[in-house]
Amino acid sequence: MKVFYTTEAVKFVEELSLQDHSRLERTRKLFEAYGFKIGSKYIKKITKSNVWELRAGKIRLFLCIKGKNAIGVHAIYKKSQKLLLHDMKLAEKRCKSI
């Protein structure tokens, strides 16, 4: 499975520190190599639609699955234990617009 980014996600990724960027890239490559077999430590479905959360330390990349491609539609720094409803709805909205 190949991962692509929307322009919004690219802007966020470009502003990451070197350590966070490296962690996200490592997790992304794991996902590309093994798909959903990497387990819930790294990926989790967050909505009833096709939006998944790729977990890379404190970074969360929201992925929209389209066929054999995953598109990063939104990314955040996770600061609390619970995901904000606003972030989930924004990721869903962006996924539907693709």
N, C-alpha and C positions, 0 to 999 in steps of 0.2 A: 504494500500500500504506500503510495506516495503522498507526502504532505506539502501543500501549497499554502501561502499566506495571502490574505486580503491586504489592501493598503493600510487599513487601520491597525492590523496586527503587525505589519512590517514596521510601522512607526514605533510601536511599543517595544518590539524586539531590538530595534536599533539603539534604543535608549538604555538597554539593560547594561549592568556592570559586566565585566569580563567573566566573572565567576558565574553569575546567573545566566548569561548567554551560553556559556559552555555547558552548564547543566541542562538547559533547555534543548540545545542541539544534541546532546548525548541521549536524552530521553526521546527526542524526535526520531533519531536514527534507530533506537531500539524498537520504536513503534513501527517504523518503516520496514524493519527486518522481520519482526515477529507478529505484527498486527495486534489483534486483541488478545493474543495468548500471553502478553507480558504481565497480565494480572492487574488487580484492583489497586495495587500500590502506585501504578503509573497511569492507569486510565479508568474512567468511570462514566457510565451513562448518567446524565443529569436531568434529562427531560424525557417525556414520552415521545417527543419527536426525535430526530436524528442528531441531537447535539451531545457531544461527549466532552469530558474534561481530561486533558492531558496534564498530569501532575509532574512538575519538575521542581522539587524543593518547595519554595514559597511562591513560585510562578505557576499560574494556571492558564493554559491555552485551551480555549473552547474550539472544538473541531466539529465541522459539519461533514458528514460522510455522504459522498455522492459516487456511487458505483465503487470503483477501486481507488478512488482518490479521497483524501481528507483535506479539508480546507480550513485553515485557522482563521476564524472570523472575529475573535475577540480574545484579549489577554489581560490578565490582572495580576497584581501582587496580592496574595492571600494574607490578610491581616488578622482575621478572626476564624473561629472554628467553622462557622456557617457561611455558605455562599450567599451573597446578596441577591435578592429576587430581581433587582434591576439588571445585574450582570447576566443572569440567566435569560431574562426576557430579551435583552439586547442581542445576545448570541442567537437566540431563536429567530428574532426578526431578521438579522443579517443572513442567517442560513436560508430563510424563506426567499430572500431577495436574490439569491444566487441561482 
